[in-house]
Amino acid sequence: MRIGIIGSRGIPNYYGGFEQFAAYLAPGLVEQGYELSVYCPHHHPWTESTYQGVQLIRCFDPEPMIGSTGQFVYDLNCILDSRTRNFDILYQLGYTTNGIWQRFIPKNVVLVSNMDGLEWTRAKYPPVVKKFLRWSEKLVVQRSDFLIADGIPIQQYLRDTYGVEATYLAYGADLFTDPSPLVPPTLGLIPQRYMLLIARMQPDNHIEMIIQGVLKSGSEMPLIVVGNASNTYGKQLVKIYQSSNIRFLGGIFDPILLDNLRHYAALYFHGHSAGGTNPSLLEAMAASAMICAHDNRFNRSVLGAGALYFQNSVDLAQIIDHEKDKTMWQARIQLNRDNIEKKYAKQQIIDQYSQYFNGLSPKSRIQ
């Protein structure tokens, strides 16, 4: 079976959640006998033509030159190229900019779309863009043969809003079992003496709220912010808050370094609020991080009792002031690790996808 994956910025991951997901799903399916191709921007740092048995198809992406509107061009180029590939299944990750190009999806392919989160609710978008995203979401729902929801709340939203049944398939992570206390000092950090935030620089990830909560707490521990801060919002945050207590490290994509940073953080903040299940949240759970998460249905559906929750910077300051003892976190940490093993193990997710793709048939397409 030939499967093409579009809608990501390529593998291996140098960007975000979809890329992290595709970087283990695609090689995992290759091991089970599938032929996988993943679309990548022409400027992707990985220069080989394959990655762990996955064929990489490069398409022109002008985003570095003209900004975010370039993503429309990249998505169109990927879809047009897919018309020449004779895929059995085209797996589309998200709908943010490729909704308008659905008419060009090849007719002889089964189109499966992962609806991601509620993109039109993201605070970073102005009203006109939010309106476009709702329209794009509707187009993808209407024109896809099958839908996947990465979280139960997203599955319920699609059922309530469009009357369609999406299949719930989660993301995955592997338990982190080999921490090294020597890793944080390489970045000038002392284990258990820093707080950590890993996120893309966008308002709906509540980065500024988290920073303000740390500052209000009066804690002497620094907050380490990991994420590419080259966009307008990121530059603004760096300009306002960069200090000895708020340190921006930029993007880090070394999985071992990231796991160690999560594991040895005194607190790990997860501020995502508009997406479904976030792969980096599962990685934090797998790394035995002490997670403090924004209080919303998406995070609660994954974490349950495995985290403390905040709604504002005052909540955060209180958590920081009162939850510093790691012994208080053992039950939460164990619950998260148990859930990774039972519900979110990578191999389990790969097997579920394999079974799902094998079971697709025209008769079961959404109506």
N, C-alpha and C positions, 0 to 999 in steps of 0.2 A: 504494500500500500504506500502510495506516494503522498506525503503531506507537506504543504508549505505553510510557514508561519509568517504573517504580516502584522504590522501595527506596533512593532518594537523598534528600538534603536540598535538592535543587533546584539550578538553574543561574541565573546564573553561579555559579562555585564560591566559597562562603564557608565551606567546612567541610573537605573531605578528598578522598580518592582517587577514589571513585565520582563525586563531583560534578565533579571535574576532568576525568574521562573523559567523562561525559555532555555536558559543556560544549563539547567539540569533535566528539564522535561525532554528536550529534543535528543540529547545523547542517550537518555534512558530508553526512549522509544527505538532509537537505532539499535541498541543492544537486544531489543525484542524483535528485530527483523524489519522494522519500518524504514522507508527511505525518507529522510527529513531534510528540508531546506529551510533556512531562516534568512529573511531579508535584512540587510544591513545598509546603513548609509555608506556612501563611497569613501568618507573620511574616517571610518571607524578605525581605532588604533590597532586592532588585530589585523595583520596583513596577510595571513594565510587564507587559502581558499576553502579550508575545512576547519572544523572545531570539534574534536572528539567524535569524528565520524559524521558530523552534520555538514551538509553542503551550504556554504555561505554565498548568497546572491547579493551583489552590491548594486545599489541604485543611487543615482545622483540626488543629493540632498543639499539645497542651497541655504539651509537654516543658519549655518555659521556666518553667512554673508549678508542675509537679508532679515534675519530674526525669525520669530516663531511662525510667520506666514509661510516660511519655507517648508514647514512640515506638510502643508497641503500638497506641495509639489512632490515631495518625497513619497507620500502615500500614494499619489496618483501614479508615479513611476513604478512603484512596487506592484500595484494592481495591474497596470498595463503589461508589465513583464510576466505576471502570473498567467496571462492569457496564452503565453507561448510554452508553458511548462508541462501541460498535461497532468496536473495534480489530480488525485482522487478527492482530497480534502484540502480546503484552504481554511486555516485556523486564524481568525482575525482577533487580535488582542486590542480591545477598546474600540471606541468610535469617535474620539475627540475631533479629528480632522478628516477621517476617511469616509464619513457618512455620505458626503455629497458625491463620492465616486462609486457608490455601490452599483450603479447602472453598468459599470465597466467590468464588474466581476465576471469571469468566464462562465458561460452558461452550463458547461458540462461538469462543473465542480460542485461538490457539496460544501456549502459555506457554513462554518461553525463560528459563532461570535461570542467572545468573552466580554460581557457587558461592563466589567470593572465596577467602578463606583458611580455615584450620582455626580457626574462631572459638572453639570449645570449649576450645582450648588456651591461650587468652589468660590471662595471670597476673592480670589485673584482676578476673576473675570468681570468686566463691565456688563451692564444689563443686555446690551445687544449681543454680546458673545454668549451669554447664558441662554438667550432665546435661540440662538443658532444651535447650541449644544443640545437643547431639548428636541429641536427639530431633527438633528443628526441622530440622536438616540432613537427617535421614532422610526426613522428611515432604516436604520440597521436592524431594529426589531422586525420590521415588516419584510425586509428583503433577505434575512438570514434563513437558512433551512433549519438550523438548530441554535439554541442559545445556551450558554454556560454562565452560571452565577458563582462567583468565588466566595460568597457568604450567604447565609440564610436570610439576612435582611434584604439583600439584593434580589434573591429569588422571590421573596414575598412582594417586594416593590413591583417587579415585572408582572407578577400575577395580578396584583391589585390594579395596576395602571393600564396594562395592555391586555390582560386576560390571556396571557401566554404562560406556558410552563417551561421554565429553564431548568436545566440539570445542575444541581449543586455539586461542584468539584472544587475542593480547596487547593491552596498552595501547600508546599511542604518544606520541611527543614530536617536536618539531622542533629541529634544531640551532640553538643560540644563536650567532649570528655577529656581533653588534654590541655587544660589551661596552663599558662606559664607566667608566673609573677614577674619574670624578667622583661616581659613585653611592654607594659605601660611605662617603665622607666626610660625606654628608648625614646619616648615622646616627652620626657620630663615630667611624668606623672607618677604619683605614688598610689599603689593599689588601695582601694577603699577610701581614697582621699580626693576624689573628683566625681563630678556628676556628668552625665553623658546625654547628648541628643543627636540622633542621626536622622536626617530628613532632607528632602528637597526644599529649597528656599522658596516657599510660597505661603501666603497668609493662612490658608485652611489647615496648615500643619501646626498652627499656634506657636510658632517659634518665638515671636516677640512676647507673648503671654508667658511662656516658660522662662525666658530671660528675666522678665520683670518679677516673676515669682522668686527666682533665685536671688535677685538683688534685694527684694523685700525681706527675704528670710534673714539676711545678715550673715549667712554662712560664709566661712572662710574658704570652703572648698571651691575650686574653680568649676565652671560649667564648660565642658568641651563640646563644641558644635561641629559636627561632621556633615558636610554637604557642600556641593559646588555653589559658591556665593558670587558667581560672576554675573548673575542676572540683576535687574534693577532693584528688586526687593532685597536680595542678598547683599548687594553693595550698600544699600541704605542701612541694613542691620549692622554691618561691619563698621560703618562710619559712626553710628550712634553708640554702639555697645562694646566694641573691641577694647579689652582691658586685661589686666592680669587676672581678673576674676571671670571674664567671658572670653574664651579663646576659640577662634574660628580656624579650623584645620583644613578647610576645603574638602574636596571629594577624596575618599579613601575606598579602594575597591579590593584590597587584599583581604580575603575572607578570614584568614587566621588572625590577622591584626584586629579586624573588627570584632571577632568573637572574643578575643582576649580583652579588648576595651569594654565590651558589654559585661563580661563576666566579673571584672574587677572594679566596675563602677559602683559607687556608694548608692546611687540612684540612676535609673535609666528612664528618660522621659519619652513618651510616645504621644505626639500631639495630633496625629492624623485624624481627620473627621469626616471627609467627604467620600473616601474610597470604600471599597469592601474590605476583605481581609488583606492586610498588608504583609508582604513577604518578610520585610525587615522586622515586623513584630514577632513573627514566628521564630526568626533567628534569635531575637532577644530572649524569648521563652526558652529556646533550646540551649542558650548560653548561661542559663541560671541567673539572668539579670533580675534586679529588684525593680519592677516596672511600675511606673506612675503614669497612667494613661488618661487622655482626654475622655470625659464622660459622654459617650455616645453609643448608640445601639450597635454599631459595627465593632467597636473595641470590646464592648461587653459580651457580644456574641462569641468572641474568641477567648477572651481572658476569664470571664466570669469572676470568681473569687480570687483569681491569681494576681490581682493588681490592686493598687489604690487609685482612686479616680479624682480628677480635678475638673472644675468648670471655669475657674478664673485664677488670676495670679495670687489672690489671697489664699485660696485652697492650697495652691502649690507651696506657698511660704509656710503654711501650717504643717504640711506633710514633711517638708524638708526639716523643720524644727523638731518634729516629734517622731520621725521614723528613721533614725540613723543606725539603730542597732540591728545588725544582720540577723541575730537570733530571732527577731520578730518576723522575719521573712521566710523562714524555712518551710512552713506549710504552703505558702503561696508559690515558692520556687518549685517545690515537689509537685504541686498540682499542675503547673505549667509543663514540667518535664514529662509527667505522665500523659498529658494531652498530646504532646509532640509524639510520643511513642505510639499512642493508641489511635490518634486521629489525623496527625499531620506528618507522619514519617515520609520522607521523599519517595522511597521505593513503593510505599503503599499508594501514594498519589500517582506515580508513574503507571503502576498496575491498573489503577482505576481508569486512567486515561486510555490505556491500551484496550481495556474491556469496552469502554465507551465508544471509541472510534471503530472497533470491530463490530459493534452493534448498530451502527447507523444504517438506516435504510430510508428510501424516499417515502415509504408509507408512514413513517413516524415523524415526518417533518411538522414543524409548528404550523398552525392554521392562521 
